[in-house]
Amino acid sequence: MPNGPPIEEPRDSAHREKLAFLCTPLSYPDHPEWVERVETHKSWVFLTEHFVYKLKKPIAYNSVDSRELETRCHFCREEVRLNQPLAGDTYLGVVNLCRDEQGRLTLSDNGPIVECLVKMRRLPAHQFMSSLISAGQVEATSIAALSKVLAKFYGSAPRESVTGTGYRAILEREIRLNDAVGEGVENELGASVQRAQLEFLDRSALLFDDRVATGRVVEGHGDLRPEHICLVDPPQIIDRLEFDPLLRIADPIDELSFLRLECERLGASEIGDDIFEGYCELTGDRPPVSLVRFYTSYRAAMWARLAIWRIRDASSARRHLWIARANEYLEIAKRYLPVD
């Protein structure tokens, strides 16, 4: 499940009340014995023995603006809808957090809605790819099954009607957003990576246009990482990105390059290689190395930006964790820049 540096407490007293309520086992209809709370970039997640409840954060950052309750509830419904193709019955629906006549919070649909939560069936934590990599227990049969799931998903995903120019504009938009600077971050390195990525995008325009023209740009996952993949039978892939449709317009090679990178960061580059090669073998898609390197660098720079965002919001005790993460991704982005 989601992981990362320690949890940051919300500054909003209303949200602190909601989080305290959702951390209490008696708040849930099935009265679980315990509740574990974890945090992602955009949500607070509450784990019980059998279920997962996800509460969207009221944040505004670039293309994310979930400060309004109606928007957060919309994102919950979108997350459930979008994850059906890859996660089957893992997503159970949206539940409402309400306030009853006595002013108490309740999950019983009794009173005005104050939040919406995504409810999921809890998958076995030890079967997530990130955990299996750490334990050295990823099996070849699981990787083969995952490659087939991904090939089928991307093969049946809607082809985007975007033009080559439009697709390159989306990539350029994201690259230009990476000019954020942060305390303790190698900002000049980030600027040089950004310049190199924009130059490659410009001089290789025909390469990207060809990916669009041959139907390779689809409505993808948007956030394909080992911690979002559970290697049960069949594999379940969760947390498909819901908040910005433009970020789901993706080349499968882009998303698979990032998955391979994250496997490499976890010390299992061969697993990422096997997934990538399995997909290419099943689909016949053999992109040039320069494109694969660009996509890897592009995604690493995006994640450096996300880490910089967290630096600004973190307490002083936790800031060093995000500084280290941002600099790590910037170094990776530099290392994978295409070589002419």
Buried (B, 14 or more C-beta within 10 A) or exposed (E): BBEBBEEBEBEEEEBEEBBEBBBEEEBBEEEBEEBBBBBBBBBBBBBBEEBBBBBBBBBEBBEBEBEEBEBBBBBBBBBBEBBEBBBEEBBEEBBBBBBEEEEEBBBEEEBEEBBBBBBBBBBEEEBBBBBBBBEEEBEEEBBBBBBBBBBBBBEEBEEBEBEBEBBBEBBBEBBEBBEBEBEBBBBEBBEBBBEBBBEBBEEBEEBBBBBBEEEBBBBBBBBBBBBBBBBBEEBBBBBBBBBEBBBBBBBBBBBBBBBBBBBBBBEBEEBBBBBBBBBBEBBEBEBEEBBBBBBBBBBBBBBBBBBBBBBEBBEEEBBEBBBBBBBBBBBBBBEBBBEE
